[in-house]
Amino acid sequence: MGSLIIINSPGGLPNVISKGEYLRSSTSILRNPIISLVFYRLNIIEQFGTGIARINKEYQNSIVKPAFCVSNNNIFYSFTRY
């Protein structure tokens, strides 16, 4: 049995990126480049803007798919980890 993972990110998308672009991972906008660079140098993250693409790739052959909800004030993800 897998465990349900829920990620809730307050704040909507930047005005220059559409929901479709975000969910296709075709565009990435850093909200705070300084913090992102610190996390990258500390090896907490491996790349910028690849999370959605990696989640979708891992689940492409799965019956259960991740759920993404993007609103003006929130981005919410839920998926099952096996």
mmCIF file of the N, C-alpha and C atoms, coordinates in Angstrom:
data_MODEL
# 
_entry.id   MODEL 
# 
loop_
_atom_site.group_PDB 
_atom_site.id 
_atom_site.type_symbol 
_atom_site.label_atom_id 
_atom_site.label_alt_id 
_atom_site.label_comp_id 
_atom_site.label_asym_id 
_atom_site.label_entity_id 
_atom_site.label_seq_id 
_atom_site.pdbx_PDB_ins_code 
_atom_site.Cartn_x 
_atom_site.Cartn_y 
_atom_site.Cartn_z 
_atom_site.occupancy 
_atom_site.B_iso_or_equiv 
_atom_site.pdbx_formal_charge 
_atom_site.auth_seq_id 
_atom_site.auth_comp_id 
_atom_site.auth_asym_id 
_atom_site.auth_atom_id 
_atom_site.pdbx_PDB_model_num 
ATOM 1   N N  . MET A 1 1  ? 0.843  -1.175 0.000   1.00 0.00 ? 1  MET A N  1 
ATOM 2   C CA . MET A 1 1  ? 0.000  0.000  0.000   1.00 0.00 ? 1  MET A CA 1 
ATOM 3   C C  . MET A 1 1  ? 0.888  1.238  0.000   1.00 0.00 ? 1  MET A C  1 
ATOM 4   N N  . GLY A 1 2  ? 0.557  2.205  -0.813  1.00 0.00 ? 2  GLY A N  1 
ATOM 5   C CA . GLY A 1 2  ? 1.343  3.423  -0.913  1.00 0.00 ? 2  GLY A CA 1 
ATOM 6   C C  . GLY A 1 2  ? 0.902  4.470  0.090   1.00 0.00 ? 2  GLY A C  1 
ATOM 7   N N  . SER A 1 3  ? 1.653  5.525  0.158   1.00 0.00 ? 3  SER A N  1 
ATOM 8   C CA . SER A 1 3  ? 1.295  6.632  1.036   1.00 0.00 ? 3  SER A CA 1 
ATOM 9   C C  . SER A 1 3  ? 0.932  7.842  0.178   1.00 0.00 ? 3  SER A C  1 
ATOM 10  N N  . LEU A 1 4  ? -0.088 8.557  0.625   1.00 0.00 ? 4  LEU A N  1 
ATOM 11  C CA . LEU A 1 4  ? -0.543 9.740  -0.086  1.00 0.00 ? 4  LEU A CA 1 
ATOM 12  C C  . LEU A 1 4  ? 0.346  10.919 0.278   1.00 0.00 ? 4  LEU A C  1 
ATOM 13  N N  . ILE A 1 5  ? 0.853  11.593 -0.721  1.00 0.00 ? 5  ILE A N  1 
ATOM 14  C CA . ILE A 1 5  ? 1.673  12.789 -0.514  1.00 0.00 ? 5  ILE A CA 1 
ATOM 15  C C  . ILE A 1 5  ? 0.883  13.983 -1.020  1.00 0.00 ? 5  ILE A C  1 
ATOM 16  N N  . ILE A 1 6  ? 0.785  15.008 -0.181  1.00 0.00 ? 6  ILE A N  1 
ATOM 17  C CA . ILE A 1 6  ? 0.066  16.220 -0.549  1.00 0.00 ? 6  ILE A CA 1 
ATOM 18  C C  . ILE A 1 6  ? 1.018  17.397 -0.396  1.00 0.00 ? 6  ILE A C  1 
ATOM 19  N N  . ILE A 1 7  ? 1.130  18.196 -1.444  1.00 0.00 ? 7  ILE A N  1 
ATOM 20  C CA . ILE A 1 7  ? 1.959  19.403 -1.419  1.00 0.00 ? 7  ILE A CA 1 
ATOM 21  C C  . ILE A 1 7  ? 1.038  20.582 -1.693  1.00 0.00 ? 7  ILE A C  1 
ATOM 22  N N  . ASN A 1 8  ? 1.058  21.546 -0.797  1.00 0.00 ? 8  ASN A N  1 
ATOM 23  C CA . ASN A 1 8  ? 0.252  22.747 -0.949  1.00 0.00 ? 8  ASN A CA 1 
ATOM 24  C C  . ASN A 1 8  ? 1.190  23.942 -1.002  1.00 0.00 ? 8  ASN A C  1 
ATOM 25  N N  . SER A 1 9  ? 1.193  24.638 -2.103  1.00 0.00 ? 9  SER A N  1 
ATOM 26  C CA . SER A 1 9  ? 2.079  25.774 -2.295  1.00 0.00 ? 9  SER A CA 1 
ATOM 27  C C  . SER A 1 9  ? 1.250  27.052 -2.371  1.00 0.00 ? 9  SER A C  1 
ATOM 28  N N  . PRO A 1 10 ? 1.298  27.878 -1.322  1.00 0.00 ? 10 PRO A N  1 
ATOM 29  C CA . PRO A 1 10 ? 0.517  29.116 -1.368  1.00 0.00 ? 10 PRO A CA 1 
ATOM 30  C C  . PRO A 1 10 ? 1.050  30.062 -2.436  1.00 0.00 ? 10 PRO A C  1 
ATOM 31  N N  . GLY A 1 11 ? 0.151  30.792 -3.032  1.00 0.00 ? 11 GLY A N  1 
ATOM 32  C CA . GLY A 1 11 ? 0.521  31.716 -4.106  1.00 0.00 ? 11 GLY A CA 1 
ATOM 33  C C  . GLY A 1 11 ? 0.226  31.098 -5.453  1.00 0.00 ? 11 GLY A C  1 
ATOM 34  N N  . GLY A 1 12 ? -0.277 31.887 -6.340  1.00 0.00 ? 12 GLY A N  1 
ATOM 35  C CA . GLY A 1 12 ? -0.579 31.408 -7.682  1.00 0.00 ? 12 GLY A CA 1 
ATOM 36  C C  . GLY A 1 12 ? 0.637  31.464 -8.580  1.00 0.00 ? 12 GLY A C  1 
ATOM 37  N N  . LEU A 1 13 ? 0.386  31.267 -9.845  1.00 0.00 ? 13 LEU A N  1 
ATOM 38  C CA . LEU A 1 13 ? 1.457  31.331 -10.840 1.00 0.00 ? 13 LEU A CA 1 
ATOM 39  C C  . LEU A 1 13 ? 1.813  32.778 -11.150 1.00 0.00 ? 13 LEU A C  1 
ATOM 40  N N  . PRO A 1 14 ? 3.053  33.037 -11.547 1.00 0.00 ? 14 PRO A N  1 
ATOM 41  C CA . PRO A 1 14 ? 3.392  34.377 -12.028 1.00 0.00 ? 14 PRO A CA 1 
ATOM 42  C C  . PRO A 1 14 ? 2.532  34.714 -13.251 1.00 0.00 ? 14 PRO A C  1 
ATOM 43  N N  . ASN A 1 15 ? 2.246  35.969 -13.465 1.00 0.00 ? 15 ASN A N  1 
ATOM 44  C CA . ASN A 1 15 ? 1.371  36.400 -14.554 1.00 0.00 ? 15 ASN A CA 1 
ATOM 45  C C  . ASN A 1 15 ? 1.888  36.020 -15.939 1.00 0.00 ? 15 ASN A C  1 
ATOM 46  N N  . VAL A 1 16 ? 3.169  35.751 -16.071 1.00 0.00 ? 16 VAL A N  1 
ATOM 47  C CA . VAL A 1 16 ? 3.753  35.476 -17.384 1.00 0.00 ? 16 VAL A CA 1 
ATOM 48  C C  . VAL A 1 16 ? 3.699  34.003 -17.782 1.00 0.00 ? 16 VAL A C  1 
ATOM 49  N N  . ILE A 1 17 ? 3.117  33.152 -16.945 1.00 0.00 ? 17 ILE A N  1 
ATOM 50  C CA . ILE A 1 17 ? 3.050  31.722 -17.248 1.00 0.00 ? 17 ILE A CA 1 
ATOM 51  C C  . ILE A 1 17 ? 1.595  31.246 -17.114 1.00 0.00 ? 17 ILE A C  1 
ATOM 52  N N  . SER A 1 18 ? 1.161  30.437 -18.067 1.00 0.00 ? 18 SER A N  1 
ATOM 53  C CA . SER A 1 18 ? -0.207 29.916 -18.032 1.00 0.00 ? 18 SER A CA 1 
ATOM 54  C C  . SER A 1 18 ? -0.238 28.598 -17.262 1.00 0.00 ? 18 SER A C  1 
ATOM 55  N N  . LYS A 1 19 ? -1.446 28.199 -16.869 1.00 0.00 ? 19 LYS A N  1 
ATOM 56  C CA . LYS A 1 19 ? -1.624 26.920 -16.184 1.00 0.00 ? 19 LYS A CA 1 
ATOM 57  C C  . LYS A 1 19 ? -1.148 25.778 -17.082 1.00 0.00 ? 19 LYS A C  1 
ATOM 58  N N  . GLY A 1 20 ? -1.479 25.839 -18.369 1.00 0.00 ? 20 GLY A N  1 
ATOM 59  C CA . GLY A 1 20 ? -1.054 24.792 -19.299 1.00 0.00 ? 20 GLY A CA 1 
ATOM 60  C C  . GLY A 1 20 ? 0.455  24.694 -19.414 1.00 0.00 ? 20 GLY A C  1 
ATOM 61  N N  . GLU A 1 21 ? 1.124  25.836 -19.526 1.00 0.00 ? 21 GLU A N  1 
ATOM 62  C CA . GLU A 1 21 ? 2.590  25.838 -19.602 1.00 0.00 ? 21 GLU A CA 1 
ATOM 63  C C  . GLU A 1 21 ? 3.188  25.239 -18.335 1.00 0.00 ? 21 GLU A C  1 
ATOM 64  N N  . TYR A 1 22 ? 2.630  25.597 -17.202 1.00 0.00 ? 22 TYR A N  1 
ATOM 65  C CA . TYR A 1 22 ? 3.123  25.094 -15.923 1.00 0.00 ? 22 TYR A CA 1 
ATOM 66  C C  . TYR A 1 22 ? 2.969  23.571 -15.839 1.00 0.00 ? 22 TYR A C  1 
ATOM 67  N N  . LEU A 1 23 ? 1.782  23.082 -16.171 1.00 0.00 ? 23 LEU A N  1 
ATOM 68  C CA . LEU A 1 23 ? 1.529  21.650 -16.055 1.00 0.00 ? 23 LEU A CA 1 
ATOM 69  C C  . LEU A 1 23 ? 2.275  20.831 -17.103 1.00 0.00 ? 23 LEU A C  1 
ATOM 70  N N  . ARG A 1 24 ? 2.598  21.419 -18.239 1.00 0.00 ? 24 ARG A N  1 
ATOM 71  C CA . ARG A 1 24 ? 3.416  20.731 -19.256 1.00 0.00 ? 24 ARG A CA 1 
ATOM 72  C C  . ARG A 1 24 ? 4.899  20.877 -18.945 1.00 0.00 ? 24 ARG A C  1 
ATOM 73  N N  . SER A 1 25 ? 5.229  21.682 -17.952 1.00 0.00 ? 25 SER A N  1 
ATOM 74  C CA . SER A 1 25 ? 6.618  21.961 -17.566 1.00 0.00 ? 25 SER A CA 1 
ATOM 75  C C  . SER A 1 25 ? 7.415  22.561 -18.713 1.00 0.00 ? 25 SER A C  1 
ATOM 76  N N  . SER A 1 26 ? 6.717  23.324 -19.565 1.00 0.00 ? 26 SER A N  1 
ATOM 77  C CA . SER A 1 26 ? 7.414  23.929 -20.692 1.00 0.00 ? 26 SER A CA 1 
ATOM 78  C C  . SER A 1 26 ? 8.042  25.272 -20.318 1.00 0.00 ? 26 SER A C  1 
ATOM 79  N N  . THR A 1 27 ? 7.658  25.816 -19.169 1.00 0.00 ? 27 THR A N  1 
ATOM 80  C CA . THR A 1 27 ? 8.198  27.096 -18.726 1.00 0.00 ? 27 THR A CA 1 
ATOM 81  C C  . THR A 1 27 ? 8.414  27.054 -17.224 1.00 0.00 ? 27 THR A C  1 
ATOM 82  N N  . SER A 1 28 ? 9.512  27.630 -16.769 1.00 0.00 ? 28 SER A N  1 
ATOM 83  C CA . SER A 1 28 ? 9.801  27.694 -15.341 1.00 0.00 ? 28 SER A CA 1 
ATOM 84  C C  . SER A 1 28 ? 10.217 29.120 -14.990 1.00 0.00 ? 28 SER A C  1 
ATOM 85  N N  . ILE A 1 29 ? 9.589  29.661 -13.966 1.00 0.00 ? 29 ILE A N  1 
ATOM 86  C CA . ILE A 1 29 ? 9.910  31.005 -13.476 1.00 0.00 ? 29 ILE A CA 1 
ATOM 87  C C  . ILE A 1 29 ? 10.311 30.879 -12.018 1.00 0.00 ? 29 ILE A C  1 
ATOM 88  N N  . LEU A 1 30 ? 11.516 31.288 -11.671 1.00 0.00 ? 30 LEU A N  1 
ATOM 89  C CA . LEU A 1 30 ? 11.951 31.251 -10.281 1.00 0.00 ? 30 LEU A CA 1 
ATOM 90  C C  . LEU A 1 30 ? 11.326 32.412 -9.515  1.00 0.00 ? 30 LEU A C  1 
ATOM 91  N N  . ARG A 1 31 ? 10.668 32.110 -8.415  1.00 0.00 ? 31 ARG A N  1 
ATOM 92  C CA . ARG A 1 31 ? 10.084 33.168 -7.583  1.00 0.00 ? 31 ARG A CA 1 
ATOM 93  C C  . ARG A 1 31 ? 11.156 33.869 -6.768  1.00 0.00 ? 31 ARG A C  1 
ATOM 94  N N  . ASN A 1 32 ? 12.110 33.107 -6.264  1.00 0.00 ? 32 ASN A N  1 
ATOM 95  C CA . ASN A 1 32 ? 13.179 33.684 -5.460  1.00 0.00 ? 32 ASN A CA 1 
ATOM 96  C C  . ASN A 1 32 ? 14.497 33.046 -5.894  1.00 0.00 ? 32 ASN A C  1 
ATOM 97  N N  . PRO A 1 33 ? 15.170 33.654 -6.869  1.00 0.00 ? 33 PRO A N  1 
ATOM 98  C CA . PRO A 1 33 ? 16.400 33.064 -7.404  1.00 0.00 ? 33 PRO A CA 1 
ATOM 99  C C  . PRO A 1 33 ? 17.499 32.886 -6.362  1.00 0.00 ? 33 PRO A C  1 
ATOM 100 N N  . ILE A 1 34 ? 17.571 33.746 -5.371  1.00 0.00 ? 34 ILE A N  1 
ATOM 101 C CA . ILE A 1 34 ? 18.627 33.641 -4.354  1.00 0.00 ? 34 ILE A CA 1 
ATOM 102 C C  . ILE A 1 34 ? 18.425 32.379 -3.519  1.00 0.00 ? 34 ILE A C  1 
ATOM 103 N N  . ILE A 1 35 ? 17.207 32.163 -3.036  1.00 0.00 ? 35 ILE A N  1 
ATOM 104 C CA . ILE A 1 35 ? 16.930 30.959 -2.247  1.00 0.00 ? 35 ILE A CA 1 
ATOM 105 C C  . ILE A 1 35 ? 17.105 29.714 -3.108  1.00 0.00 ? 35 ILE A C  1 
ATOM 106 N N  . SER A 1 36 ? 16.647 29.759 -4.351  1.00 0.00 ? 36 SER A N  1 
ATOM 107 C CA . SER A 1 36 ? 16.802 28.619 -5.252  1.00 0.00 ? 36 SER A CA 1 
ATOM 108 C C  . SER A 1 36 ? 18.265 28.254 -5.447  1.00 0.00 ? 36 SER A C  1 
ATOM 109 N N  . LEU A 1 37 ? 19.105 29.251 -5.632  1.00 0.00 ? 37 LEU A N  1 
ATOM 110 C CA . LEU A 1 37 ? 20.531 28.998 -5.828  1.00 0.00 ? 37 LEU A CA 1 
ATOM 111 C C  . LEU A 1 37 ? 21.174 28.411 -4.568  1.00 0.00 ? 37 LEU A C  1 
ATOM 112 N N  . VAL A 1 38 ? 20.775 28.885 -3.404  1.00 0.00 ? 38 VAL A N  1 
ATOM 113 C CA . VAL A 1 38 ? 21.296 28.336 -2.149  1.00 0.00 ? 38 VAL A CA 1 
ATOM 114 C C  . VAL A 1 38 ? 20.910 26.862 -2.027  1.00 0.00 ? 38 VAL A C  1 
ATOM 115 N N  . PHE A 1 39 ? 19.635 26.530 -2.286  1.00 0.00 ? 39 PHE A N  1 
ATOM 116 C CA . PHE A 1 39 ? 19.201 25.141 -2.223  1.00 0.00 ? 39 PHE A CA 1 
ATOM 117 C C  . PHE A 1 39 ? 19.952 24.279 -3.234  1.00 0.00 ? 39 PHE A C  1 
ATOM 118 N N  . TYR A 1 40 ? 20.187 24.819 -4.423  1.00 0.00 ? 40 TYR A N  1 
ATOM 119 C CA . TYR A 1 40 ? 20.919 24.085 -5.456  1.00 0.00 ? 40 TYR A CA 1 
ATOM 120 C C  . TYR A 1 40 ? 22.354 23.810 -4.991  1.00 0.00 ? 40 TYR A C  1 
ATOM 121 N N  . ARG A 1 41 ? 23.001 24.796 -4.447  1.00 0.00 ? 41 ARG A N  1 
ATOM 122 C CA . ARG A 1 41 ? 24.396 24.625 -3.992  1.00 0.00 ? 41 ARG A CA 1 
ATOM 123 C C  . ARG A 1 41 ? 24.509 23.689 -2.797  1.00 0.00 ? 41 ARG A C  1 
ATOM 124 N N  . LEU A 1 42 ? 23.456 23.614 -1.993  1.00 0.00 ? 42 LEU A N  1 
ATOM 125 C CA . LEU A 1 42 ? 23.438 22.694 -0.859  1.00 0.00 ? 42 LEU A CA 1 
ATOM 126 C C  . LEU A 1 42 ? 22.977 21.288 -1.249  1.00 0.00 ? 42 LEU A C  1 
ATOM 127 N N  . ASN A 1 43 ? 22.740 21.082 -2.533  1.00 0.00 ? 43 ASN A N  1 
ATOM 128 C CA . ASN A 1 43 ? 22.258 19.796 -3.067  1.00 0.00 ? 43 ASN A CA 1 
ATOM 129 C C  . ASN A 1 43 ? 20.899 19.383 -2.503  1.00 0.00 ? 43 ASN A C  1 
ATOM 130 N N  . ILE A 1 44 ? 20.082 20.366 -2.138  1.00 0.00 ? 44 ILE A N  1 
ATOM 131 C CA . ILE A 1 44 ? 18.719 20.084 -1.695  1.00 0.00 ? 44 ILE A CA 1 
ATOM 132 C C  . ILE A 1 44 ? 17.822 19.907 -2.918  1.00 0.00 ? 44 ILE A C  1 
ATOM 133 N N  . ILE A 1 45 ? 18.109 20.643 -3.978  1.00 0.00 ? 45 ILE A N  1 
ATOM 134 C CA . ILE A 1 45 ? 17.429 20.454 -5.255  1.00 0.00 ? 45 ILE A CA 1 
ATOM 135 C C  . ILE A 1 45 ? 18.490 20.136 -6.289  1.00 0.00 ? 45 ILE A C  1 
ATOM 136 N N  . GLU A 1 46 ? 18.116 19.394 -7.321  1.00 0.00 ? 46 GLU A N  1 
ATOM 137 C CA . GLU A 1 46 ? 19.101 19.020 -8.336  1.00 0.00 ? 46 GLU A CA 1 
ATOM 138 C C  . GLU A 1 46 ? 19.009 19.863 -9.591  1.00 0.00 ? 46 GLU A C  1 
ATOM 139 N N  . GLN A 1 47 ? 17.815 20.378 -9.894  1.00 0.00 ? 47 GLN A N  1 
ATOM 140 C CA . GLN A 1 47 ? 17.617 21.221 -11.066 1.00 0.00 ? 47 GLN A CA 1 
ATOM 141 C C  . GLN A 1 47 ? 16.488 22.187 -10.770 1.00 0.00 ? 47 GLN A C  1 
ATOM 142 N N  . PHE A 1 48 ? 16.382 23.207 -11.584 1.00 0.00 ? 48 PHE A N  1 
ATOM 143 C CA . PHE A 1 48 ? 15.300 24.171 -11.450 1.00 0.00 ? 48 PHE A CA 1 
ATOM 144 C C  . PHE A 1 48 ? 14.155 23.814 -12.384 1.00 0.00 ? 48 PHE A C  1 
ATOM 145 N N  . GLY A 1 49 ? 12.939 23.827 -11.863 1.00 0.00 ? 49 GLY A N  1 
ATOM 146 C CA . GLY A 1 49 ? 11.755 23.697 -12.709 1.00 0.00 ? 49 GLY A CA 1 
ATOM 147 C C  . GLY A 1 49 ? 11.519 22.345 -13.338 1.00 0.00 ? 49 GLY A C  1 
ATOM 148 N N  . THR A 1 50 ? 11.981 21.261 -12.709 1.00 0.00 ? 50 THR A N  1 
ATOM 149 C CA . THR A 1 50 ? 11.802 19.942 -13.306 1.00 0.00 ? 50 THR A CA 1 
ATOM 150 C C  . THR A 1 50 ? 10.838 19.057 -12.521 1.00 0.00 ? 50 THR A C  1 
ATOM 151 N N  . GLY A 1 51 ? 10.286 19.539 -11.432 1.00 0.00 ? 51 GLY A N  1 
ATOM 152 C CA . GLY A 1 51 ? 9.468  18.707 -10.548 1.00 0.00 ? 51 GLY A CA 1 
ATOM 153 C C  . GLY A 1 51 ? 8.232  18.134 -11.195 1.00 0.00 ? 51 GLY A C  1 
ATOM 154 N N  . ILE A 1 52 ? 7.437  18.961 -11.872 1.00 0.00 ? 52 ILE A N  1 
ATOM 155 C CA . ILE A 1 52 ? 6.209  18.485 -12.494 1.00 0.00 ? 52 ILE A CA 1 
ATOM 156 C C  . ILE A 1 52 ? 6.523  17.450 -13.583 1.00 0.00 ? 52 ILE A C  1 
ATOM 157 N N  . ALA A 1 53 ? 7.515  17.723 -14.391 1.00 0.00 ? 53 ALA A N  1 
ATOM 158 C CA . ALA A 1 53 ? 7.897  16.778 -15.455 1.00 0.00 ? 53 ALA A CA 1 
ATOM 159 C C  . ALA A 1 53 ? 8.347  15.444 -14.866 1.00 0.00 ? 53 ALA A C  1 
ATOM 160 N N  . ARG A 1 54 ? 9.117  15.494 -13.784 1.00 0.00 ? 54 ARG A N  1 
ATOM 161 C CA . ARG A 1 54 ? 9.584  14.248 -13.168 1.00 0.00 ? 54 ARG A CA 1 
ATOM 162 C C  . ARG A 1 54 ? 8.439  13.467 -12.533 1.00 0.00 ? 54 ARG A C  1 
ATOM 163 N N  . ILE A 1 55 ? 7.510  14.165 -11.889 1.00 0.00 ? 55 ILE A N  1 
ATOM 164 C CA . ILE A 1 55 ? 6.341  13.485 -11.312 1.00 0.00 ? 55 ILE A CA 1 
ATOM 165 C C  . ILE A 1 55 ? 5.547  12.815 -12.426 1.00 0.00 ? 55 ILE A C  1 
ATOM 166 N N  . ASN A 1 56 ? 5.258  13.553 -13.497 1.00 0.00 ? 56 ASN A N  1 
ATOM 167 C CA . ASN A 1 56 ? 4.487  12.978 -14.614 1.00 0.00 ? 56 ASN A CA 1 
ATOM 168 C C  . ASN A 1 56 ? 5.191  11.795 -15.247 1.00 0.00 ? 56 ASN A C  1 
ATOM 169 N N  . LYS A 1 57 ? 6.496  11.877 -15.400 1.00 0.00 ? 57 LYS A N  1 
ATOM 170 C CA . LYS A 1 57 ? 7.258  10.764 -15.989 1.00 0.00 ? 57 LYS A CA 1 
ATOM 171 C C  . LYS A 1 57 ? 7.165  9.508  -15.123 1.00 0.00 ? 57 LYS A C  1 
ATOM 172 N N  . GLU A 1 58 ? 7.281  9.669  -13.811 1.00 0.00 ? 58 GLU A N  1 
ATOM 173 C CA . GLU A 1 58 ? 7.208  8.526  -12.906 1.00 0.00 ? 58 GLU A CA 1 
ATOM 174 C C  . GLU A 1 58 ? 5.837  7.848  -12.941 1.00 0.00 ? 58 GLU A C  1 
ATOM 175 N N  . TYR A 1 59 ? 4.797  8.604  -13.240 1.00 0.00 ? 59 TYR A N  1 
ATOM 176 C CA . TYR A 1 59 ? 3.435  8.080  -13.210 1.00 0.00 ? 59 TYR A CA 1 
ATOM 177 C C  . TYR A 1 59 ? 2.868  7.782  -14.597 1.00 0.00 ? 59 TYR A C  1 
ATOM 178 N N  . GLN A 1 60 ? 3.663  7.907  -15.655 1.00 0.00 ? 60 GLN A N  1 
ATOM 179 C CA . GLN A 1 60 ? 3.119  7.749  -17.008 1.00 0.00 ? 60 GLN A CA 1 
ATOM 180 C C  . GLN A 1 60 ? 2.545  6.364  -17.261 1.00 0.00 ? 60 GLN A C  1 
ATOM 181 N N  . ASN A 1 61 ? 3.064  5.322  -16.641 1.00 0.00 ? 61 ASN A N  1 
ATOM 182 C CA . ASN A 1 61 ? 2.545  3.962  -16.838 1.00 0.00 ? 61 ASN A CA 1 
ATOM 183 C C  . ASN A 1 61 ? 1.706  3.478  -15.660 1.00 0.00 ? 61 ASN A C  1 
ATOM 184 N N  . SER A 1 62 ? 1.359  4.378  -14.771 1.00 0.00 ? 62 SER A N  1 
ATOM 185 C CA . SER A 1 62 ? 0.595  4.022  -13.576 1.00 0.00 ? 62 SER A CA 1 
ATOM 186 C C  . SER A 1 62 ? -0.904 4.209  -13.803 1.00 0.00 ? 62 SER A C  1 
ATOM 187 N N  . ILE A 1 63 ? -1.689 3.369  -13.183 1.00 0.00 ? 63 ILE A N  1 
ATOM 188 C CA . ILE A 1 63 ? -3.139 3.526  -13.242 1.00 0.00 ? 63 ILE A CA 1 
ATOM 189 C C  . ILE A 1 63 ? -3.554 4.768  -12.461 1.00 0.00 ? 63 ILE A C  1 
ATOM 190 N N  . VAL A 1 64 ? -2.945 4.968  -11.300 1.00 0.00 ? 64 VAL A N  1 
ATOM 191 C CA . VAL A 1 64 ? -3.226 6.135  -10.464 1.00 0.00 ? 64 VAL A CA 1 
ATOM 192 C C  . VAL A 1 64 ? -2.348 7.282  -10.923 1.00 0.00 ? 64 VAL A C  1 
ATOM 193 N N  . LYS A 1 65 ? -2.955 8.402  -11.255 1.00 0.00 ? 65 LYS A N  1 
ATOM 194 C CA . LYS A 1 65 ? -2.222 9.574  -11.740 1.00 0.00 ? 65 LYS A CA 1 
ATOM 195 C C  . LYS A 1 65 ? -2.205 10.664 -10.672 1.00 0.00 ? 65 LYS A C  1 
ATOM 196 N N  . PRO A 1 66 ? -1.175 11.493 -10.669 1.00 0.00 ? 66 PRO A N  1 
ATOM 197 C CA . PRO A 1 66 ? -1.145 12.613 -9.726  1.00 0.00 ? 66 PRO A CA 1 
ATOM 198 C C  . PRO A 1 66 ? -2.219 13.637 -10.070 1.00 0.00 ? 66 PRO A C  1 
ATOM 199 N N  . ALA A 1 67 ? -2.681 14.352 -9.054  1.00 0.00 ? 67 ALA A N  1 
ATOM 200 C CA . ALA A 1 67 ? -3.680 15.400 -9.254  1.00 0.00 ? 67 ALA A CA 1 
ATOM 201 C C  . ALA A 1 67 ? -3.017 16.754 -9.034  1.00 0.00 ? 67 ALA A C  1 
ATOM 202 N N  . PHE A 1 68 ? -3.253 17.675 -9.946  1.00 0.00 ? 68 PHE A N  1 
ATOM 203 C CA . PHE A 1 68 ? -2.718 19.029 -9.852  1.00 0.00 ? 68 PHE A CA 1 
ATOM 204 C C  . PHE A 1 68 ? -3.887 20.001 -9.892  1.00 0.00 ? 68 PHE A C  1 
ATOM 205 N N  . CYS A 1 69 ? -3.917 20.937 -8.975  1.00 0.00 ? 69 CYS A N  1 
ATOM 206 C CA . CYS A 1 69 ? -4.953 21.964 -8.953  1.00 0.00 ? 69 CYS A CA 1 
ATOM 207 C C  . CYS A 1 69 ? -4.251 23.314 -8.865  1.00 0.00 ? 69 CYS A C  1 
ATOM 208 N N  . VAL A 1 70 ? -4.433 24.141 -9.875  1.00 0.00 ? 70 VAL A N  1 
ATOM 209 C CA . VAL A 1 70 ? -3.790 25.450 -9.927  1.00 0.00 ? 70 VAL A CA 1 
ATOM 210 C C  . VAL A 1 70 ? -4.873 26.515 -9.894  1.00 0.00 ? 70 VAL A C  1 
ATOM 211 N N  . SER A 1 71 ? -4.825 27.384 -8.891  1.00 0.00 ? 71 SER A N  1 
ATOM 212 C CA . SER A 1 71 ? -5.773 28.496 -8.800  1.00 0.00 ? 71 SER A CA 1 
ATOM 213 C C  . SER A 1 71 ? -4.992 29.805 -8.727  1.00 0.00 ? 71 SER A C  1 
ATOM 214 N N  . ASN A 1 72 ? -5.698 30.898 -8.603  1.00 0.00 ? 72 ASN A N  1 
ATOM 215 C CA . ASN A 1 72 ? -5.034 32.205 -8.519  1.00 0.00 ? 72 ASN A CA 1 
ATOM 216 C C  . ASN A 1 72 ? -4.199 32.364 -7.260  1.00 0.00 ? 72 ASN A C  1 
ATOM 217 N N  . ASN A 1 73 ? -4.547 31.635 -6.204  1.00 0.00 ? 73 ASN A N  1 
ATOM 218 C CA . ASN A 1 73 ? -3.884 31.838 -4.915  1.00 0.00 ? 73 ASN A CA 1 
ATOM 219 C C  . ASN A 1 73 ? -3.198 30.605 -4.348  1.00 0.00 ? 73 ASN A C  1 
ATOM 220 N N  . ASN A 1 74 ? -3.190 29.502 -5.106  1.00 0.00 ? 74 ASN A N  1 
ATOM 221 C CA . ASN A 1 74 ? -2.690 28.270 -4.529  1.00 0.00 ? 74 ASN A CA 1 
ATOM 222 C C  . ASN A 1 74 ? -2.342 27.275 -5.636  1.00 0.00 ? 74 ASN A C  1 
ATOM 223 N N  . ILE A 1 75 ? -1.342 26.455 -5.385  1.00 0.00 ? 75 ILE A N  1 
ATOM 224 C CA . ILE A 1 75 ? -1.023 25.317 -6.251  1.00 0.00 ? 75 ILE A CA 1 
ATOM 225 C C  . ILE A 1 75 ? -0.986 24.095 -5.346  1.00 0.00 ? 75 ILE A C  1 
ATOM 226 N N  . PHE A 1 76 ? -1.761 23.080 -5.694  1.00 0.00 ? 76 PHE A N  1 
ATOM 227 C CA . PHE A 1 76 ? -1.949 21.911 -4.848  1.00 0.00 ? 76 PHE A CA 1 
ATOM 228 C C  . PHE A 1 76 ? -1.659 20.657 -5.677  1.00 0.00 ? 76 PHE A C  1 
ATOM 229 N N  . TYR A 1 77 ? -0.871 19.750 -5.113  1.00 0.00 ? 77 TYR A N  1 
ATOM 230 C CA . TYR A 1 77 ? -0.543 18.479 -5.764  1.00 0.00 ? 77 TYR A CA 1 
ATOM 231 C C  . TYR A 1 77 ? -0.879 17.353 -4.809  1.00 0.00 ? 77 TYR A C  1 
ATOM 232 N N  . SER A 1 78 ? -1.360 16.261 -5.322  1.00 0.00 ? 78 SER A N  1 
ATOM 233 C CA . SER A 1 78 ? -1.490 15.055 -4.498  1.00 0.00 ? 78 SER A CA 1 
ATOM 234 C C  . SER A 1 78 ? -1.147 13.851 -5.377  1.00 0.00 ? 78 SER A C  1 
ATOM 235 N N  . PHE A 1 79 ? -0.394 12.932 -4.801  1.00 0.00 ? 79 PHE A N  1 
ATOM 236 C CA . PHE A 1 79 ? -0.036 11.716 -5.517  1.00 0.00 ? 79 PHE A CA 1 
ATOM 237 C C  . PHE A 1 79 ? 0.299  10.630 -4.510  1.00 0.00 ? 79 PHE A C  1 
ATOM 238 N N  . THR A 1 80 ? 0.237  9.400  -4.961  1.00 0.00 ? 80 THR A N  1 
ATOM 239 C CA . THR A 1 80 ? 0.516  8.246  -4.102  1.00 0.00 ? 80 THR A CA 1 
ATOM 240 C C  . THR A 1 80 ? 1.930  7.774  -4.377  1.00 0.00 ? 80 THR A C  1 
ATOM 241 N N  . ARG A 1 81 ? 2.666  7.556  -3.317  1.00 0.00 ? 81 ARG A N  1 
ATOM 242 C CA . ARG A 1 81 ? 4.026  7.041  -3.437  1.00 0.00 ? 81 ARG A CA 1 
ATOM 243 C C  . ARG A 1 81 ? 4.013  5.565  -3.047  1.00 0.00 ? 81 ARG A C  1 
ATOM 244 N N  . TYR A 1 82 ? 4.566  4.732  -3.911  1.00 0.00 ? 82 TYR A N  1 
ATOM 245 C CA . TYR A 1 82 ? 4.581  3.289  -3.656  1.00 0.00 ? 82 TYR A CA 1 
ATOM 246 C C  . TYR A 1 82 ? 5.912  2.838  -3.144  1.00 0.00 ? 82 TYR A C  1 
# 
